[in-house]
Amino acid sequence: MSTHTIAVIGGTGPQGRGLARWLAAAGHKVVLGSRSAARAEEAARAIGQRVGVEVLGDDNLSAATAADVVLVVVPWDGHRELVQALAPGLAGKIVVSCVNPLGFDKNGAFGLLVDEGSAAQQTQQLVPTARVVGAFHHLSAVTLWESEDQLQHEDVLVCGDDRDAKDVVADLAAAVTGHRGVDGGALRVAAQLEPLTAVLININRRYKTRSGVAIQGIKR
């Protein structure tokens, strides 16, 4: 597997921290991004101590600019404004959208309607030269951080319009699950993948578990 310099925007949050942990452990150079460089550096030190390698921290734009692959792992609220601000650092790069536009009420989690179709498609419209891929939507943040073993019982579903970019992201998924990600189709499929996370959250709430997605019937 090729190694990359990977920025994790939102790397101080639970899912970003967990993904950064596994990517750093696999030998990639990882830079956490946050609105506060100091906060990113603090989280990076904690991850570095966990995996025994150096992890860097910086403000969001500096982290994105330094990387060749950028993971966007942030809440939906404020997504458009964040991507617009990061556009100079995202242009021309592989941008992995891990964002799930979700709402919550007394009945649980549910997917929100997005004018562009999905968070990933919104990113592609805002940064047309970026090679946007949707992936890592369905992995439990708690499991990513707490598990001592790779999440081999789960699959990372990958969608995008750039085949080479999808291949890179599918390879990155192996750092987390031990096997390549599963190609789910074009970027428009993100409109189905992102709200599926709401189903998993509701399952977790009902059954007090940490559910995931595993695809059967394909050759590894």
C-alpha positions as CSV (number, residue, x, y, z in Angstrom):
1,M,0.0,0.0,0.0
2,S,1.3,3.5,-0.9
3,T,1.8,5.9,2.0
4,H,0.2,9.3,2.0
5,T,0.2,12.5,3.9
6,I,-3.4,12.6,5.2
7,A,-5.2,15.5,6.8
8,V,-8.1,14.6,9.1
9,I,-10.3,17.7,9.3
10,G,-12.3,17.3,12.4
11,G,-9.5,15.2,13.8
12,T,-10.2,16.2,17.4
13,G,-13.7,14.7,17.3
14,P,-14.5,11.1,18.2
15,Q,-14.6,9.6,14.6
16,G,-11.8,11.8,13.3
17,R,-9.6,10.8,16.2
18,G,-10.3,7.1,15.6
19,L,-9.6,7.2,11.9
20,A,-6.4,9.1,12.5
21,R,-5.3,6.5,14.9
22,W,-5.6,3.6,12.4
23,L,-4.2,5.6,9.5
24,A,-1.1,6.6,11.5
25,A,-0.6,3.1,12.8
26,A,-0.5,1.9,9.1
27,G,2.4,4.2,8.3
28,H,0.7,7.2,6.8
29,K,1.8,10.7,7.9
30,V,-1.3,12.1,9.6
31,V,-2.0,15.8,10.3
32,L,-5.1,16.6,12.5
33,G,-7.0,19.7,11.6
34,S,-9.1,21.8,13.9
35,R,-10.3,25.4,14.2
36,S,-7.7,25.7,17.0
37,A,-4.2,24.6,16.1
38,A,-3.4,24.2,19.8
39,R,-6.3,21.8,20.3
40,A,-5.3,19.8,17.2
41,E,-1.7,19.5,18.6
42,E,-3.0,18.3,21.9
43,A,-5.2,15.6,20.3
44,A,-2.3,14.7,17.9
45,R,0.0,14.0,20.9
46,A,-2.6,11.7,22.5
47,I,-3.0,9.7,19.3
48,G,0.8,9.6,18.8
49,Q,1.2,8.2,22.3
50,R,-1.5,5.6,21.6
51,V,0.1,4.2,18.3
52,G,3.8,5.0,19.0
53,V,4.3,7.3,16.0
54,E,4.3,11.0,15.5
55,V,1.0,12.7,14.6
56,L,0.9,16.4,13.8
57,G,-1.7,19.0,14.5
58,D,-2.5,22.3,12.9
59,D,-5.4,24.6,11.9
60,N,-7.8,23.2,9.3
61,L,-6.5,25.1,6.3
62,S,-2.9,24.5,7.1
63,A,-3.6,20.8,7.6
64,A,-5.5,20.5,4.3
65,T,-2.8,22.4,2.4
66,A,0.0,20.0,3.7
67,A,-1.8,16.8,2.7
68,D,-2.4,14.9,-0.6
69,V,-5.5,13.2,0.9
70,V,-7.9,15.1,3.0
71,L,-10.6,13.4,5.2
72,V,-13.5,15.7,6.1
73,V,-14.9,14.3,9.4
74,V,-17.1,17.1,10.7
75,P,-20.7,17.6,11.8
76,W,-23.2,18.6,9.0
77,D,-24.0,21.9,10.7
78,G,-21.6,24.5,9.2
79,H,-20.4,22.1,6.5
80,R,-20.8,24.4,3.5
81,E,-19.0,27.3,5.2
82,L,-16.1,25.0,6.3
83,V,-15.6,23.5,2.8
84,Q,-15.7,27.0,1.2
85,A,-13.1,28.2,3.6
86,L,-10.9,25.1,2.9
87,A,-11.3,25.2,-0.9
88,P,-7.8,26.5,-1.6
89,G,-6.3,23.6,0.4
90,L,-8.7,21.0,-1.2
91,A,-8.3,21.9,-4.9
92,G,-6.9,19.1,-7.0
93,K,-6.7,16.7,-4.1
94,I,-8.4,13.5,-3.1
95,V,-11.1,14.6,-0.6
96,V,-12.8,11.9,1.4
97,S,-16.2,13.1,2.7
98,C,-17.2,11.2,5.9
99,V,-20.0,13.6,6.7
100,N,-23.5,12.4,7.6
101,P,-26.3,15.0,7.4
102,L,-28.5,13.8,10.2
103,G,-31.2,15.1,12.4
104,F,-32.5,13.9,15.8
105,D,-35.8,14.0,17.5
106,K,-37.7,11.9,20.0
107,N,-38.1,9.1,17.5
108,G,-34.3,8.9,16.9
109,A,-31.9,9.7,14.1
110,F,-33.0,10.4,10.6
111,G,-31.4,11.6,7.3
112,L,-31.7,15.2,6.2
113,L,-32.4,16.3,2.7
114,V,-29.5,18.0,1.0
115,D,-30.1,20.3,-2.0
116,E,-27.0,18.9,-3.8
117,G,-28.0,15.3,-3.0
118,S,-25.5,14.6,-0.3
119,A,-22.6,16.2,1.7
120,A,-20.1,14.6,-0.7
121,Q,-21.9,16.1,-3.7
122,Q,-22.0,19.5,-2.0
123,T,-18.3,19.3,-1.5
124,Q,-17.8,18.4,-5.2
125,Q,-19.8,21.4,-6.3
126,L,-18.0,23.7,-3.9
127,V,-14.5,22.5,-5.0
128,P,-15.0,21.3,-8.6
129,T,-11.3,20.3,-9.1
130,A,-11.2,18.1,-6.0
131,R,-11.5,14.3,-6.5
132,V,-14.3,13.7,-4.0
133,V,-14.9,10.2,-2.6
134,G,-17.5,9.3,0.0
135,A,-16.4,6.7,2.6
136,F,-16.1,5.8,6.3
137,H,-19.7,6.8,7.1
138,H,-20.7,3.8,9.0
139,L,-17.9,3.1,11.4
140,S,-18.5,3.5,15.1
141,A,-16.4,6.3,16.6
142,V,-16.2,4.4,19.9
143,T,-15.1,1.2,18.3
144,L,-12.5,3.0,16.1
145,W,-10.8,4.3,19.3
146,E,-11.4,1.5,21.8
147,S,-10.9,-1.6,19.7
148,E,-7.5,-3.2,20.1
149,D,-8.0,-5.0,16.8
150,Q,-8.9,-3.9,13.3
151,L,-12.6,-3.8,12.5
152,Q,-12.4,-6.9,10.4
153,H,-16.1,-7.7,10.8
154,E,-17.0,-4.4,9.0
155,D,-16.7,-3.0,5.5
156,V,-16.1,0.5,4.3
157,L,-18.4,1.4,1.5
158,V,-16.8,3.8,-1.1
159,C,-18.4,5.9,-3.8
160,G,-17.0,8.4,-6.2
161,D,-16.7,9.4,-9.9
162,D,-12.9,9.2,-10.1
163,R,-11.9,5.5,-10.2
164,D,-8.3,6.1,-9.3
165,A,-9.3,8.2,-6.2
166,K,-11.7,5.5,-5.2
167,D,-8.9,2.9,-5.4
168,V,-6.7,5.0,-3.1
169,V,-9.5,5.3,-0.6
170,A,-10.4,1.6,-0.8
171,D,-6.7,0.9,0.1
172,L,-6.8,3.3,3.0
173,A,-9.9,1.4,4.3
174,A,-7.6,-1.6,4.8
175,A,-5.8,0.2,7.5
176,V,-9.0,0.2,9.5
177,T,-10.7,-3.0,8.7
178,G,-7.9,-5.2,7.3
179,H,-9.4,-5.4,3.9
180,R,-10.0,-3.0,1.0
181,G,-13.1,-0.9,0.9
182,V,-16.1,-2.0,-1.2
183,D,-16.9,0.1,-4.4
184,G,-20.5,1.1,-4.0
185,G,-20.7,3.1,-7.2
186,A,-20.7,6.8,-8.4
187,L,-20.6,9.8,-6.1
188,R,-24.4,10.2,-6.3
189,V,-24.7,7.0,-4.2
190,A,-23.5,9.1,-1.2
191,A,-27.2,10.2,-1.0
192,Q,-28.0,6.7,0.1
193,L,-24.9,5.9,2.1
194,E,-24.9,9.0,4.3
195,P,-28.5,8.6,5.8
196,L,-27.9,4.9,6.3
197,T,-25.9,5.9,9.3
198,A,-29.2,7.0,10.9
199,V,-30.4,3.4,10.7
200,L,-27.3,2.1,12.4
201,I,-27.6,4.7,15.2
202,N,-31.2,3.7,15.8
203,I,-30.2,0.0,15.9
204,N,-27.5,0.8,18.4
205,R,-29.9,2.7,20.6
206,R,-32.5,-0.1,20.5
207,Y,-30.2,-3.0,21.0
208,K,-27.4,-1.4,23.1
209,T,-24.7,-2.4,20.6
210,R,-22.3,-0.9,18.0
211,S,-23.6,-2.1,14.7
212,G,-21.8,-1.9,11.4
213,V,-22.1,-2.9,7.8
214,A,-20.7,-6.1,6.3
215,I,-21.1,-7.0,2.6
216,Q,-21.5,-10.7,1.8
217,G,-21.1,-12.5,-1.5
218,I,-18.0,-10.7,-2.9
219,K,-14.5,-12.1,-3.3
220,R,-11.8,-10.5,-1.1
